[in-house]
Structures are given as structure tokens and as C-alpha cells.
Amino acid sequence: MSKIGIKHHISMEDGKVIELETGKLAKQADGSVVLKVGNLMLLATICSDQDAGENVDFLPLTVEYKENFAAAGKYPGGFFKRETRPSNHEILVCRLIDRALRPMFPDDYHANTVIQVSLISSEKNINPDSYACLAASAAIAVSDIPFNGPVSEVRIGRINGEFIINPTITQTEESDLDMVVAGNIKDICMVEGEMKEISEDDMAKAIMKAHEAIKIQCQAIIDFGNKIEKAKTKRTYCHEKSDLELYENIKKATYEKCKDIARQGLADKHKRAELFKALKDEFIATLTPEEAAEKKYLIGYYYHKVEKDAMRHVLVDDRIRLDGRKTDEIRPIWSEIDYLPSTHGSAIFTRGETQSLTTVTLGTKMDEQTVDGVVFEGSDKFMLNYNFPPFSTGEARPPRGTSRREVGHGNLAMRALKNMIPADCAYTIRVVSDILESNGSSSMATVCAGSLALMDAGVQITKPVTGIAMGLINEPNGKYAVLSDILGDEDHLGDMDFKVCGTKDGITACQMDLKIDGLSYDVLKEALEQAKRGRLHILNEITQTMSAPREDYKPHAPRIVTLEIEKEFIGAVIGPGGKVIQEIQKLTGSVIHIEEKGEKGIVQISADNKESLEAAVNRVKAIVAVPEVGATYEGKVKSIMPFGAFVEIMPGKDGLLHISEISWARLETMDGVFKEGDQVKVKLMEIDRQGKMKLSRKVLMPRPEKKVEGNQN
């Protein structure tokens, strides 16, 4: 059996060479490819059932991305010492792959399909998620699974005005944008990333530059697939039942009535849903009970298709949205701050039927989130969690842990806000958005509520950030409508969900998903400009509630002071076995964290009140203070010797007060002069070469006058 697979090389404009290989590993999968760039290697596989499940009218696609610790020569953390559930990073990469590939499968292909991408060898400065979608798309291309691709995906950055395709991890840290773009040879189909307030024009240019590289990769995938005999003939399938007569009857009976409901412009989504359901029930009532039961699935499938088609045509032809708004009109907004009295910061943001209650919690260095991954290590001091409980949409189902959608939406909002946090902010910050009502754009409500809650907490953000979700209805006849601030139904029936976040000066984050093959640059630019107008409108609304951060944190928020000390004093502050630092924390009620950076020690002290904080700061300052010759100190007698007393003038710093320096009068003995614990005022006279300190008390006393003997005559 041959161990040599079929290889194909992709030469990129920047000189990088990407190697694709199939036929060597995982040959029982429907398609498998090993992608290699430098020492980075990804294994991508796809398996798909031959038949669809009963009454399935969608593609059950599962995408998994896994980073093996062995790929970097590392051990997994934790008790079990093995890879467990996916990390947030892996979940986000899964979503990047899924959102690029899913729209490209045929609409009528409903077989259970699983795509897996695994990092099997890593290289320290290469980000594997830049190549994960390319590997997955290549695996599909060498299989017999039908696919309207290929698609590929690249990361794009910009340093000093120059765009870089698939920048290294180091280059990404220096870049003013970090964006992942997916597309096919003709158009783009997915965008996600964060930016440092770039313009709409610059963003469009970045996407165009990324598409140039995507085209090269897509053509290479086509050429690679043409080398594989199995891939030349795609499998045949028939996954949808059909009853064209039933479809025509449903359309004839309900199409115009669906359009009439859509034209009513009802803002209440539940009322609108009731009217559409009543129309469906009206048609079912015309059938015999036996026929209605037998064709229940097809009736639901065809009616939804008619309903969707009717609503789209009303939007494109009549320019009437489901809730009666104009295409660029934003729903009514109201917001409130300081709603929760015990939190460090809170805000409510409500736009139409979407509402976020967001809180901010301020913490210390010890509250940072540790990141221990295969590729990325370190810690995060700004976190954002997004929660989407079922009651927000009126559903009676129990919550079942954090979903991938919640992870993705939270990550988008986090990226939108994080660059507005000052670099010198001492706090670890956690933002939590609980969606209490949802009818579209809940992640963008999180961004708006997050800005308000941060300002309410007194975090000195550079500028408030707002976000808006844009939609698109694109008809085959060339007619289209770009929609601002989309509803949930408009997201469902539309062709695009394009979320754009930013300040008054530029874009800070974006996320775009398409349900069609691609999007032209002209429509993209139109959507970006319309989104900008919407963002600025929303910004004007929230700044009427709060336009700038509070000047100070709330009274019950923790206070933090950061001190920089010489490296040599770190041990003195900690003490033997942590004795000194533990004593300070116990006596003052503070929390102290010490970190060594270069030749300095960074001491972060936090407490719940000003008095505790000042007490802890003073004790640390006393430990690291350097005694000054000639200075006067209020010391404490630590021990008494026949020749004098040792006096502590600073924590841990004793000096000798010799018996001859206690008083101008001659003392023959130390008996009865001092007792341990006495406070005594002394002056530091000298520090010798060994660091021993000599103290004097008598120099601070008036010197007695000498008696002058006169003549007795």
C-alpha cells in the first residue's frame, strides 16, 4: 500500500507556500486533507450520510475544530491531563469555518454532515485559524459530496498602512485591524474582526485585498480537486419530498394574504406571528383531517416558503418593512444607567423589542482569566459574557449551559469595546449582558449597554461604542434592499446579517454572515455607509443618557493603587513564607498582588474602602522606603542590650541606639531606661558599609550648658 499521497502547492504573493496533501491520512473519511505551512499542520476531514433523516428540511452540519496539546509539545492542564471540552477559542474557530461553508452546500442537501479540523503540528508564530477554513474546503473538494464552492478564508492585518495577508501572531499584535474574510472566486461571504477605529472605506479596501488572496486559494482548491478521481463525480441525492400540487394550492390560497399581513407594519412580533399562524390554520381547515395529518410536514414546509417569499417581495417592491419602518429607520430607543444599586456599574438598553441588562464588575489582578491554550498563553483582564435565556423570546424551555452562539456574540461585543479601555486601567473588568427581550440585534444591544455600564462604573473609556445589525433582501431580478437595525424575522427571511460596531470616529468590530453565494462590493459599501448613519443615530440616543464616564468609581467599588518598587524589595514585602504580606492583608482588609517585571516589582493593592487602602499602602511604602541619614524617625524599641537598644525605625529596619547616645547625661546601665515596645524619637546618624545604622536620641535634646567656675574673691 502506498504511503505517498497526492500533493498540491499554493504559492501566495507574499512568498508563502501552502501544501495540500490527500490520500495519506484518514482515508476512510469521505474527504481528508493535510494542510502544511512551515511546521504548522492541520488535518481536515468530512463525512456525510448518504441519506437525510425523516422530515429534515435543513442541512444538519456540525463543524469541530480541535487543537491538540501534543502539537506544540505541551501537556493539557487540569487533573485528567487530556483534551476535554472545546475552549472558547476553539468554539470561535468552529464558527468561522461553519459560517463560511454552510451557505455553499446545495439548498436541498439535508444529509447529516460532520467536518473536523485538527491542529496536529503547530508553529509558535503562525495562527492556525488563518488556514482552518482552507483545509476544510479542500477536504470537501477531494470528496464526492456536492458543494457549490470552493470557498477559502484568510486573515488580514495592516501595519503602517500596508495590508498583510495571514500575518504572524507578532504582526497581528502590531496591526490596527485583525479581520478574517471568507469568500469564493466571485464574492465574499463572511467577515469577522476587530479594528482600531478604521473608516468604512479602509474596511472595504481590506476586504478587497483579502479577496485577492482568497481567489488564488480557491483556484488552487479547484486544481487540487481535479487531481482526485473520486471528486470528479459528485454523489446523487434526493432529500426532499415534493407535492407540487399542494405547493400551488397553498400559494394560491395564502400568498396575497401573507403580503397583506406584511404590509400592516406590526411592531409586535407575537401579534404578527399569530396572524400568519391563523392564515396557515385557515388553509389546513380546507383539508380533510386525514390529508392534513398525512401532509403535515409538507404543509408547514411549503407555507413557510410562501410566507417568506411574500414578505421579501413586500420589502423589495413596496419598501415596507414588517414593523412599518423605512429601510434605514432605527427602532425606538430608551436607556437607563445605575439601575442596580449593588453592582459596580449597570445599564439597560432597549431598542424596539430587544433589551439588554448589562453589569460591570471591577476586580484585581487576581481576577484575571488565565489562558492556557496550545497556541495562546497569558491572561485576559477584560471579559464580556453574553447570556441569551429562553424567556427572552417567550420560549418555555430550560437553559442548557452556554451555547456556541452565546460565545460568538459575547466575543464580538468584547472586541467592539476592548480597545476603548485605557491601557493604564488597573482593574480587571467583567461585563455581563443578560438579554431580557430579543427581536434581532441583541449582540449590538450588548455593545450599547456595555458602553453605558462601563461609563456608569467610572471606567474612563476613550469613547462610547454603539453597534447596529444590517440586513439584505436580494432578489434574482437584481432588486435589493439594505435594511438597518433588522428584526429577528428580517434576519431569518433575509440574505445577510452584517453587524457593525464603532465610535463616532471609526469601526471597532464587525461580523457578517451571508445566506447567499456572495456579496458585491457596491452593496457592501452601501451597507457600510448606511450602518454608519445608524450607528451615529444610536450614539446620539445613548449619550443623552450618559455622555462621559463618571469622574470617580462608586463608593462600594474596590479601590486600587499600583506601586512600583525596586526588585530587591520584593522579598521584604512578601516576607518569609509570605508572613509580611499576609499580615498586612489581615490587618488592613486589603488584597495585595506582586509581580516582577524586569528590574522592578509591581505591587497592586486593592481594598473596599479608602481607609483600608491607605493603611496598606503606607505599610508597603514603609517596607520599601530607604532610610535617610540625617532624618528623624519615630521608632519602636525592639530589644534592650547592656550597651544600648535596637530601635525599629521602619518595618524590618533596626538601628542601634548606643547607651552613650540616649542622653547627654552619662548612663552606667540600661536598667529602667526603656522597655520593649516603647516609642522613641531618634535621628539616623550613619549607615556603615555593612548597612548597620547608628541612631542618636540625645542630639534631638537640648544640650545642657557647661557650668563656669567664677572667682571666689
Number of C-alpha atoms within 10 A of each C-alpha: 3 6 7 11 14 13 16 17 16 18 13 14 11 10 8 13 14 17 17 26 22 25 19 15 17 15 12 10 15 19 27 31 34 27 26 20 17 13 12 21 23 28 26 30 27 25 20 20 13 15 13 21 12 9 13 17 19 15 18 16 16 14 21 18 25 23 23 21 21 16 20 18 11 11 15 17 13 9 6 8 10 13 16 11 9 14 16 13 18 17 20 20 23 24 18 25 28 18 21 26 27 18 21 21 17 13 12 13 23 25 22 18 18 15 23 21 27 20 25 18 20 25 15 15 14 19 20 24 24 23 23 27 26 26 30 30 28 32 31 27 31 26 27 19 25 18 19 14 22 24 31 33 34 25 26 25 26 20 15 8 10 9 17 19 23 26 23 17 16 12 15 20 13 14 21 18 25 21 26 23 27 29 29 24 19 15 18 29 27 26 24 20 20 26 24 20 20 18 17 19 11 13 19 16 14 21 22 16 16 26 24 14 22 27 21 17 26 24 17 19 27 16 13 22 22 14 14 17 11 17 20 14 12 13 12 11 15 12 19 16 12 10 12 10 9 15 18 14 13 19 20 12 15 21 20 14 17 23 20 14 20 25 19 14 15 17 17 13 16 12 11 18 14 11 16 20 12 12 18 20 11 13 16 19 11 10 12 10 10 9 11 16 12 11 15 12 14 19 20 12 15 20 23 15 16 21 22 19 16 21 24 27 19 19 23 19 11 10 17 20 25 25 18 15 17 14 21 17 16 19 19 11 15 15 21 18 22 17 16 14 10 11 17 24 28 29 29 27 26 25 23 20 22 24 27 31 25 31 29 26 20 25 20 21 22 13 15 18 15 12 14 13 19 20 20 13 10 10 13 14 20 19 20 25 21 26 21 22 21 17 15 17 16 12 9 8 9 9 11 8 9 13 12 14 15 17 19 22 21 23 19 27 31 23 21 30 28 19 19 20 16 12 8 6 13 18 22 18 23 20 26 23 29 20 26 21 22 25 20 23 24 30 28 26 28 35 30 30 31 33 30 33 33 31 26 28 26 20 26 19 19 14 19 24 31 32 32 29 28 27 27 27 19 20 13 6 6 6 11 18 20 23 29 27 28 30 27 17 15 25 22 15 20 23 20 27 24 28 26 26 29 30 23 15 13 18 27 29 29 24 21 21 22 23 20 13 19 21 20 11 15 9 14 17 15 13 21 22 13 18 27 24 15 23 27 18 14 21 20 14 16 22 14 10 14 18 16 19 21 15 12 12 19 17 11 13 20 21 22 24 16 15 14 15 20 12 16 12 16 19 14 18 25 19 15 10 9 12 12 19 22 16 13 20 18 12 11 17 18 23 22 24 15 19 14 14 10 8 10 15 19 19 20 21 25 28 24 16 16 13 12 19 21 17 18 25 22 10 17 24 16 17 17 19 14 10 16 13 14 12 10 18 18 13 22 22 21 17 16 18 14 11 14 19 25 23 29 21 26 20 18 13 17 21 24 22 25 18 20 16 19 22 17 14 11 10 13 10 12 16 11 6 12 15 15 13 13 11 16 15 16 26 22 21 16 16 15 8 7 6 9 13 21 21 29 23 21 18 15 13 11 9 11 8 6 6 6 5 6 6 4 4 3
